[in-house]
Amino acid sequence: MPSSIDLPVDPPARLLMGPGPVNADPRVLRALSTPLVGQYDPAMTGYMTETMALYREVFATSNEATVLVDGTSRAGIEAAIVSLVRPGQRVLVPVFGRFGHLLAEIALRAQADVHTIEVPWGQVFTPAAIEEAIVRVKPHLLAIVQGDTSTTMNQPLDELGAICERHGVLLYTDATASLGGNAFEMDAWGLDAATAGLQKCLSGPSGSAPISLSERAVEVIRSRTRIEAGIREESDEDTGEPIASNYFDLGMILDYWGPRRLNHHTEATSMLYAARECARVIVAEGRQAVIDRHARAGAAMLAGVQGLGLTVFGDVAHKMNNVVAVEIPAGVDGDGARGAMLRDFGIEIGTSFGPLHGRVWRIGTMGVNARFDTVLTTLAALEQVLRRAGVRVPAGGGVDAAYESWG
């Protein structure tokens, strides 16, 4: 009998309705399967240039420095922080969930002087609270998550750019879980840096991190320029203290993506294809249309879980479009119910982290899965799992409420 390692990869069919990753768009999967070319082939550099233009539309920016960092969304976060912050510089991180703690952790490892402020999980910060902390801390960089899937909260960013400009502070946001499915206006909001990933609202696989940088952010990065021996020219001069990471040095990455095409690494060709297709699909549908689709699907899922009598966690007024957290009913084995959803229906939903682990389920409606049929299927399955766990729920209550919400 052959062992499993003798067989090709053949994963089970799943409907991924958790907080991410989600099912990849079939068009993205097709892009992943296309042939490789060399990293300086004109076709390849053409795709790189097209990808930059597409992500400018996704981020709603005119930033020339809009590229990909090869790696998961965390690679983009680390590249932004290690390249924008010198050792000893102050970084302020408003924490309202697990991923704010991650930004603080990465800034600490970059040897920044890290300061945090916190609100209870399930809430967001007011602009006034953030400005008060900026006045007190006097940071070089404000690093904040937009949509934190651990709590499902969506932090308003629209007033933060003006606040940061008033106090001479750089503004960076991690938009991994929010970009594409929620309002995002990089230029209009005055953001200096933003990073994302493909595996949430962009309907792709994890492994590529889109990033966009303002001219001000690029100036900060260029003040620490280093050109590697072996590719540098006589006219090249290093400036300032080198960025601590070679791989995540955004100055070197920008030189690779820019007109000089200075070798930095071998671009992850298949992931570039996937990232390009993720952005192309969004632009083809219409950026606002995609956000509106996420909002509609998210509203239907919210209505549906409430129609089942479940309690929604957190401040619903600031909930992300693409994920909802519901309190696990008393007496229900949360992990057991998630297991039943996966085993009996092939549907994955998530739990959460830290103080919310085992307390809530997180149900996503994002990317290609932000559709009416996936909402109905998930609610119908959840109703049956709850019934078998002994929870009294209104018959068809979730599906009926979703229908009413959808209109």
Buried (B, 14 or more C-beta within 10 A) or exposed (E): EEEEEEEEEEEEEEBBBBBBBBBBBEBBBEBBEEEEBEBEEEEBBEBBEBBBEBBBBBBBBEBBBBBBBBBBBBBBBBBBBBBBBBEEBBBBBBBBBBBBBBBBBBBBEBBBBBBBBBBEBBBBBEBEEBBEBBEEBEBBBBBBBBBBBBBBBBBBBEBBBBBBBEEEBBBBBBBBBBBBBBBBBBBEBBBBBBBBBBBBBBBBBBBBBBBBBBEBBBEBBEEBBBBBEEEEEEEBEEEEEEBBBEBBBBBBBBBBBBEEEBBBEEBBBBBBBBBBBBBBBBBEEEBEEBBBBBBBBBBBBBBBBBBBBBEBBBBEEBBBBBBBBBBBBEEBEBEEBBEBBBEEBBBBBBBBBEBBEEBBBBBBBBBBBBBBEBBBBBBBBBBBBBEEBEBEBEEBBBBBBBBEBBE
